[in-house]
């Protein structure tokens, strides 16, 4: 960890950074919190481990909204954060030269939703890591879990654990977890009948309380006015009507099609553990297979939904 | 449900498909009267949200029609639309929506005959599927207003 702090101090000076977005120890166990530091003196607060779940690219977007996009900003980036940054630069949200991507190797992060499920309402005060085992300590109970039981589904299927594009890389590159094939869950789900699939999505989305935490956690959702907040015209109802909720989720996925880096921030932010990833993953598969595009890998390729090819397949057109 | 007459929303691009529909009209070509037309500048103007909104409001099917590839009045509007529709169709069918509910076609200004065929085909398809139930907004239940 000291190595990270030392390196960051050097980078702060070399790159004349005015702001650095990173992680620090949170107030809850197993939950690091994002931190914005403006001076190398504060670098000692930084940490990076498997509790650093948030996608920090989100804070880059917020920084722009505050008018700070002319500052030189450094960002500590896992594979997914770095891909989100690349995608944001590609979409013209940030100047490449104003962002310093500091890659760190990621071996998967804790999904707060999974942790919540395991704890079933109980609170933990501390935890201990022992190789692949994690022991949670609470008031009057002790729980031993495998690390993979707590990791986000996105991490289990992750193919890019290290930043693909970066200015600096601290540490040894990590191997992808590869526990699960990227689209295995999607393919398996697709075997069900259409009515079963619809019933599944109805069940999942009926839990939604429309808090929009998924949208707010997403680094790709930076519209000045989201279509759900728009009132002239008001596209969808603001209540908890199921068809409104389903439309919100479909359109959210369509808006992130070909841009989503599958960081899992939306699923982690969901207070009701809704299966948000399933539909997005299917769309991601289609974008990859149909348009041959994977988000956030380089600074040159036009994003799939902002481009076209005259020879795109059109078997679905009458 | 034998005499079920579906309501189908069609989005027609101003330059090709709308003119194609016009040609079908002036040529007195017969086609089912189940469609309601919204004229749009270009098939690229059609936001997937429009299509979902139609299904929510009780339309049994939606058709979007534009110029053939290469013929777009705005050069590339229909190419962009094609990508959007491919993704929308994938998402809806993955969720379990019937494939025939949402359809896309290319109809040029000279294809009055094709326009009538497309409308007949879409109407027939939706008739077989029956009234839309998925996504329909209703206060009490998800029953279709047709019942």
Interface residues (C-beta under 8 A of the other chain):
Chain A: X186 X190 X193 X194 X195 X196 X197 X198 X199 X201 X227 X235 X236 X237 X241 X242 X243 X244 X246 X247 X250 X251 X253 X254 X257 X258 X279 X282 X283 X286 X287 X290 X291 X304 X305 X308 X309 X310 X312 X313 X314 X316 X317 X318
Chain B: X48 X49 X52 X53 X56 X69 X70 X76 X79 X80 X82 X83 X84 X85 X86 X87 X88 X89 X90 X91 X92 X93 X94 X95 X96 X97 X98 X103 X104 X105 X106 X118 X121 X122 X134 X135 X136 X137 X142
